[in-house]
Amino acid sequence: MIFTKQQTDENGQIFFKDSTYEIISKVAYLIGVPKWIFENEHEPPQLEIFNQLELDKNARIIRHLCMIRTAIERNYKHIHNKMRIEYRTILSMPEYIPQESMDQLTLDGISFIKKTSHKLTHHIIEINRIISDRINNCKSLFPIWLNWQYIRELFVMPKGLTEEGTKIAAETFYANLSFYPYQVYINWPPKDEGNILYTDKKFAHLLYQWHNDYFTEDSKVSDVSSYVKGNIYDYISESKKVVVVVDCENSDPYKLCAALKNLNPEYTSKILRIILFDDVHTATAWRILESFTSIPVEHIMIERLKQNKSLVDIKLTARACQEHYQNQVDSFVIVSSDSDYWGLISSLPDARFLVMVEREKCGPDIKNALVDSGIFYCYIDDFYSGNSEAIKYGAIFKEMYRYVEEHLQMNVNDMMEQALFATRIEMSSAERKQFYEKHIKPMHLVIQDDGNVTVEFRKK
């Protein structure tokens, strides 16, 4: 799921056009940004994410602990005075401590109030301890391509288990309150960055900058512009029959999958099929593309006459001509960064073409030729790819299963028979069954630090 829209920044300028809002929505929820911010359609955090995380116990616990911590930090003097002078506890201060958060934590089995906690700082220290202990439970909410340690540090108050640490954090918070996102406490170097939770793209770049690092995965926090999508949709709408032809040698399966997943199904459903022109040297991920799209996929594997000479371009051109003249396909989407497909375009003057290329692999000459011929092209790299892990994992698991099948072929019943024969031991059927259940069935693989694998039996 992604949320994208065009927005202007605080100065009215277009900022991170077509960025996504999923990461900042999750961060906003966890740090305790008020719900009304999510309900305001003009604010970046998305209400749908809020509603999803409300069903996650681990996320709820972190959110409400952070809300109480922020409430204490913002009202410290008032709460401290009432505890000292009026002998009140924070349980009896709903005007300062959000009662809803206290109630929800109780329902979720969390209590940060101890009988030995006589000072307000003791409560903050205990909240910090619980957050530090439990924040890793929320790691799965974020994608693996985002550095989790950077996210985690937002929630952990520096030296937050000491009174000195809580004092320094409070002083920093008070002095820079207007710089904190929605005036909610987080652990970061506060300065005037505008709304750091404005878009995923802005947040990710700032997050990495705070750690003297660089975020380089922009396609994972932004989607291709609405202008590009609009041109693709218009192209499909104005076509009678559309076929996608893919030069697998010069294309990326993960980027194509990301592009297809982030186009409106109302339009992609009009595509007749995707034809993959592949050979033995290309990525095995192409073999599982059809699992991630509802468009019919035809996979054409092309053998090489010479190891250094591919016939993909010739076969692709021949098949496209066949589709045009025999099947009356009038429109083609070509996915390739190779200039050799220009021969196909010039061979079919009556057909329409749209080309998807990779930014770094496509030279200026072919792009200029496309523009001069009035053929629209777009960068497949620009499509949102933050949810493309599924196809990557699918490809990895497929290869691992293949490797295991090639290198590990055994039958445990045959193994048992061979062991009994070699040792000249006789067992009754009952003994064999008991031995099998106790020692063989629980056997497992042991992976050494160097990656070598051994099989271990239960011997006791």
C-alpha positions in Angstrom: 0.0 0.0 0.0 1.2 3.5 -0.8 -0.2 7.0 -0.6 1.0 9.6 -3.0 -0.1 13.1 -3.8 1.3 16.4 -5.0 1.9 18.8 -2.2 3.4 22.2 -1.6 5.8 22.9 1.2 5.4 25.5 3.9 6.5 28.2 1.4 4.0 27.1 -1.2 6.6 25.4 -3.4 6.2 21.9 -4.9 8.1 19.6 -2.6 8.9 15.9 -3.2 6.2 15.5 -5.7 4.4 12.1 -5.7 6.2 11.1 -2.5 4.8 8.4 -0.3 3.4 8.7 3.3 3.5 5.3 4.7 6.7 5.5 6.8 6.0 8.9 8.2 2.4 7.8 9.1 3.8 4.9 11.1 6.4 7.0 12.8 3.8 9.6 13.6 1.5 7.0 15.1 4.3 5.5 17.2 5.7 8.7 18.6 2.2 9.8 19.7 1.0 12.4 17.1 -2.6 13.2 18.0 -5.3 11.4 16.0 -6.9 14.6 14.7 -3.7 15.1 12.7 -4.4 11.9 10.9 -8.0 12.8 10.4 -7.1 16.1 8.8 -6.9 15.4 5.0 -4.5 18.3 4.6 -1.9 16.8 7.0 0.6 14.1 5.7 -0.1 11.3 8.2 -2.7 8.9 6.8 -5.7 7.8 8.8 -5.7 4.3 7.2 -2.3 3.6 8.7 -3.5 4.9 12.1 -6.4 2.5 12.0 -4.2 -0.4 11.0 -1.7 0.2 13.8 -4.5 0.6 16.4 -5.0 -3.2 15.9 -1.3 -3.9 16.7 -0.7 -4.3 20.4 3.0 -3.7 20.2 2.4 -0.5 18.3 -0.3 0.7 20.7 2.0 0.2 23.7 4.8 2.3 22.2 2.3 5.0 21.1 0.7 5.5 24.4 4.0 5.4 26.4 5.3 8.1 24.0 2.1 10.1 24.5 2.5 10.0 28.3 6.2 10.8 28.1 5.5 13.8 25.9 2.7 15.0 28.2 5.0 14.8 31.2 7.8 16.6 29.4 5.5 19.4 28.3 3.8 19.8 31.7 6.7 18.8 34.0 6.6 21.8 36.3 2.8 21.6 36.9 2.9 17.9 37.5 6.0 18.1 39.7 4.4 20.8 41.9 1.2 19.0 42.4 3.1 15.8 43.3 5.2 17.7 45.8 2.7 20.1 47.3 -0.6 18.4 46.9 0.7 14.8 47.2 -1.2 13.9 44.0 -0.1 11.1 41.7 -0.1 11.2 37.9 -3.1 8.9 38.0 -5.2 11.8 39.4 -4.1 14.4 36.8 -6.2 13.8 33.7 -5.7 17.5 32.9 -2.0 16.8 32.2 -1.7 13.0 31.6 -4.0 11.6 28.8 -6.4 9.2 30.6 -7.1 7.4 27.4 -3.4 6.4 27.2 -3.3 5.3 30.8 -6.4 3.1 30.3 -5.2 1.6 27.1 -1.8 0.6 28.7 -3.7 -1.0 31.5 -5.7 -3.0 29.0 -2.5 -4.0 27.2 -0.9 -5.2 30.5 1.6 -2.4 30.9 2.3 -0.3 34.0 5.1 2.1 34.5 4.1 3.3 38.0 6.0 1.7 40.8 5.4 2.1 44.6 9.1 3.2 44.9 8.6 5.9 42.4 8.3 9.1 44.5 9.7 11.5 42.0 8.4 12.4 38.5 11.7 11.6 37.0 11.3 8.0 38.2 8.2 7.7 36.1 10.0 9.0 33.0 12.9 6.6 33.6 10.5 3.7 33.8 8.7 4.7 30.6 12.1 5.0 28.9 13.1 1.6 30.1 9.9 0.0 28.8 10.1 1.8 25.4 13.8 0.7 25.1 12.9 -2.9 25.9 9.8 -3.0 23.6 10.6 -0.8 20.6 12.2 -3.7 18.7 8.8 -5.3 18.7 7.8 -2.7 16.1 10.7 -3.4 13.8 8.6 -5.6 11.4 6.3 -2.5 10.7 9.1 -1.0 8.7 10.7 -2.3 5.5 14.1 -3.9 5.7 15.7 -1.4 3.3 15.2 1.3 5.9 17.9 1.3 8.6 16.0 0.1 11.7 18.7 1.4 14.1 18.1 4.9 12.8 14.4 4.6 13.4 14.9 2.9 16.8 17.0 5.8 18.1 14.1 8.2 17.7 12.3 6.5 20.6 15.2 5.9 22.9 16.1 8.9 25.1 19.9 9.3 25.5 20.9 8.3 29.0 17.2 8.0 29.7 17.6 5.6 32.6 19.3 8.3 34.6 18.0 11.5 36.2 20.7 13.5 34.4 19.7 12.1 31.0 16.0 12.9 31.5 17.0 16.5 32.6 19.1 17.1 29.5 16.4 15.7 27.2 13.8 17.9 28.9 15.9 21.0 28.5 16.6 20.3 24.9 12.9 19.7 24.3 11.8 22.9 26.0 14.4 25.0 24.2 13.4 23.7 20.7 9.7 22.8 21.2 8.6 24.4 17.9 11.1 22.3 15.9 9.8 19.0 17.1 7.2 17.2 14.8 3.8 18.3 16.1 5.6 19.2 19.3 6.0 15.6 20.2 9.2 14.3 21.9 11.7 12.3 19.8 15.4 11.8 20.1 16.9 13.8 17.2 19.2 16.9 16.7 16.4 19.5 16.8 16.6 22.4 14.3 14.4 24.2 11.9 13.8 21.5 9.2 10.1 22.3 8.6 7.8 19.4 9.2 10.2 16.4 9.2 7.1 14.1 8.8 6.1 15.9 5.7 6.8 13.0 3.2 8.6 9.7 3.3 11.2 11.0 1.0 12.0 14.1 3.1 12.0 12.1 6.3 14.3 9.3 5.0 16.9 11.8 3.7 16.9 13.7 7.0 17.0 10.5 9.1 20.1 9.4 7.3 21.7 12.8 7.4 21.3 12.9 11.2 23.6 9.8 11.2 26.1 11.2 8.7 24.7 8.8 6.1 23.0 9.1 2.7 19.7 7.7 1.7 19.9 6.5 -1.9 16.7 4.5 -2.4 14.4 7.3 -3.6 12.2 5.0 -5.6 11.2 3.3 -2.4 9.8 6.5 -0.9 8.3 8.1 -4.0 6.3 7.1 -7.0 6.6 8.1 -10.6 4.9 11.4 -11.3 1.2 11.6 -12.1 2.2 13.2 -15.4 3.9 9.9 -16.4 1.1 7.7 -15.2 -1.4 9.9 -17.0 0.5 9.4 -20.3 0.6 5.7 -19.8 -3.2 5.6 -19.0 -4.0 7.7 -22.1 -1.8 5.5 -24.2 -3.7 2.4 -23.1 -7.1 4.0 -23.4 -6.5 5.1 -26.9 -5.3 1.6 -28.0 -7.3 -1.2 -29.3 -4.9 -4.0 -28.4 -1.9 -3.6 -26.2 1.0 -6.1 -25.7 4.0 -5.6 -23.5 7.3 -7.0 -25.0 10.2 -7.3 -22.6 13.9 -7.6 -23.5 14.9 -9.5 -20.4 18.6 -9.1 -21.1 18.3 -5.3 -20.8 15.6 -4.9 -18.2 15.2 -5.4 -14.4 12.4 -7.8 -13.3 12.0 -6.1 -10.0 11.6 -2.7 -11.4 9.1 -4.0 -14.0 7.2 -5.7 -11.2 7.1 -2.5 -9.2 5.9 -0.5 -12.2 3.1 -3.0 -12.9 2.0 -3.1 -9.2 1.7 0.6 -9.0 -0.4 1.2 -12.2 -4.1 1.4 -11.9 -5.6 -2.1 -12.6 -8.4 -0.5 -14.5 -5.9 0.2 -17.2 -3.5 -2.7 -16.9 -6.4 -5.1 -17.2 -6.7 -3.9 -20.9 -3.2 -5.3 -21.6 -3.5 -8.6 -23.5 -0.3 -10.1 -22.4 3.3 -9.6 -21.4 5.8 -11.4 -23.6 9.2 -12.1 -22.0 12.1 -12.7 -24.4 14.8 -14.4 -22.3 17.9 -16.5 -22.4 19.9 -18.6 -20.0 22.1 -15.7 -18.9 19.3 -13.5 -17.5 17.9 -13.3 -13.9 15.8 -16.2 -12.8 13.3 -13.7 -11.3 11.7 -13.5 -14.7 10.4 -17.0 -14.2 8.1 -15.9 -11.3 6.9 -12.6 -12.7 3.5 -14.0 -13.5 2.9 -14.7 -9.8 2.9 -11.0 -9.2 0.6 -9.7 -11.9 -2.8 -10.6 -13.2 -1.7 -9.9 -16.8 -1.1 -13.1 -18.8 2.6 -13.8 -19.1 4.2 -15.7 -22.0 7.9 -16.6 -21.4 10.0 -17.3 -24.5 13.4 -18.8 -23.7 15.9 -18.3 -26.5 18.9 -20.4 -27.0 22.2 -18.9 -28.1 24.0 -20.1 -31.2 27.2 -18.6 -29.9 27.8 -17.9 -26.2 28.6 -14.2 -26.9 25.8 -13.6 -29.3 22.1 -13.2 -28.2 19.2 -13.7 -30.5 16.7 -11.9 -28.2 16.5 -8.7 -30.3 15.8 -10.7 -33.5 13.2 -12.9 -31.9 11.5 -9.9 -30.2 11.2 -8.0 -33.4 9.9 -11.1 -35.3 7.2 -11.8 -32.7 6.1 -8.2 -32.4 5.6 -8.1 -36.2 3.6 -11.3 -35.9 1.4 -9.8 -33.2 0.9 -6.7 -35.3 0.0 -8.3 -38.6 -1.7 -11.5 -37.5 -3.3 -10.6 -34.2 -4.0 -6.9 -35.1 -2.1 -5.6 -32.1 -1.8 -1.9 -32.7 0.1 -0.8 -29.6 3.2 -2.0 -27.9 4.9 -1.2 -24.6 8.6 -2.0 -25.0 10.6 -2.6 -21.8 14.3 -2.4 -22.7 17.2 0.0 -22.3 18.9 -1.3 -25.4 18.9 0.8 -28.6 18.4 -2.3 -30.8 14.7 -2.1 -30.4 14.7 1.0 -32.7 14.8 -1.5 -35.6 11.4 -2.8 -34.4 9.9 0.7 -34.2 11.0 1.6 -37.7 9.7 -1.7 -39.0 6.2 -1.1 -37.9 5.3 2.5 -39.0 1.5 1.9 -38.4 2.0 0.7 -34.8 2.1 2.8 -31.7 4.8 2.5 -29.1 5.5 3.4 -25.5 9.0 2.7 -24.1 10.1 2.0 -20.6 13.8 2.3 -19.9 16.2 2.4 -17.0 17.7 5.8 -16.3 21.4 4.8 -16.1 21.3 2.3 -18.9 19.7 4.2 -21.7 21.9 6.6 -23.7 20.9 10.1 -24.9 20.8 9.2 -28.6 18.0 6.7 -28.3 16.0 9.0 -26.0 16.5 11.9 -28.5 15.3 9.7 -31.3 12.2 8.7 -29.3 11.4 12.3 -28.6 11.9 13.3 -32.3 9.5 10.6 -33.3 6.9 11.6 -30.8 7.2 8.4 -28.8 6.7 8.7 -25.1 9.2 7.1 -22.8 9.5 6.9 -19.1 12.0 5.7 -16.5 11.0 2.4 -14.9 13.4 3.3 -12.0 11.0 6.0 -10.9 8.1 3.8 -10.0 7.5 3.2 -6.3 9.5 0.0 -5.4 9.1 0.0 -1.6 6.8 -3.0 -1.9 8.8 -5.1 -4.3 10.4 -7.3 -1.7 7.9 -10.1 -2.4 9.2 -10.7 -5.9 12.8 -10.5 -4.7 12.2 -13.0 -1.9 10.3 -15.2 -4.3 13.2 -15.3 -6.7 15.7 -16.0 -3.8 13.6 -18.8 -2.4 13.1 -20.3 -5.8 16.9 -20.4 -6.3 17.5 -21.7 -2.8 15.0 -24.6 -3.3 16.7 -25.4 -6.7 20.1 -25.4 -5.0 18.9 -27.6 -2.2 17.3 -30.1 -4.6 20.6 -30.3 -6.6 22.8 -30.7 -3.5 20.7 -32.5 -1.0 18.8 -35.6 -2.2 18.2 -38.1 0.6 15.4 -40.4 1.9 15.4 -40.9 5.6 13.8 -44.3 5.4 16.6 -45.5 3.1 19.1 -43.9 5.5 17.6 -45.9 8.4 17.7 -49.1 6.4 21.3 -48.5 5.4 22.3 -47.8 9.0 20.7 -50.9 10.3 22.3 -53.0 7.5 25.8 -51.5 8.1 25.6 -52.0 11.9 24.0 -55.5 11.7 21.4 -54.3 14.2 17.9 -55.8 14.2 14.9 -53.8 15.4 11.3 -54.7 15.6 8.8 -52.5 13.7 7.8 -50.9 17.1 11.5 -50.1 17.9 12.1 -48.6 14.5 9.0 -46.4 14.8 10.1 -45.2 18.2 13.6 -44.6 17.1 12.4 -42.7 14.0 10.0 -40.5 16.0 12.6 -39.7 18.7 15.9 -39.3 16.8 15.3 -39.0 13.0 12.1 -36.9 12.7 13.5 -34.1 14.9 16.8 -33.9 12.9 17.7 -30.4 11.8 20.3 -28.5 9.9 23.1 -26.7 11.8 24.6 -23.7 10.1 28.2 -22.9 11.0 29.7 -19.4 11.0 31.5 -20.1 7.7 28.2 -21.1 6.0 28.8 -24.8 6.0 25.8 -27.0 6.9 25.7 -30.2 8.8 22.8 -32.5 9.9 22.3 -33.0 13.6 20.2 -35.8 15.1 18.7 -35.8 18.5 20.7 -38.4 20.4 19.1 -38.3 23.9 
